[in-house]
Amino acid sequence: MLLIIHIVMMTLFIVLGSVFMSGKGAWLIAGYNTSSAYEKSETDEKALCRFMGKSMFLLAACWIPICLSAVIDKMWLLWAGLGLFFIAVIVIVIYANTGNRFIK
């Protein structure tokens, strides 16, 4: 049962990554979704979506050790996967919010 939940989570990240990589789904990005019309017009939506797509694929890859931990019953794989996942999230948030990377 636990393995199914992990596979569903990984699949969710892969599907979201595919949606974002196609340049669609910007309305799913919370910061972009809540910004004003002026801020949206100043943002490179395609670049933001591509970045979020790559980020979702990275998060799906971080979930692989978590899935493996359910298969071979090794707790250290769970903790390693969760550590990778949280480090990736922190790096993604810092990278996305610094440097004006998504300004037209």
Secondary structure, 3 states (H helix, E strand, C coil): CHHHHHHHHHHHHHHHHHHHHCCCCHHHCHHHHCCCHHHHHCECHHHHHHHHHHHHHHHHHHCHHHHHHHHHCCHHHHHHHHHHHHHHHHHHHHHHCCCCCCEC
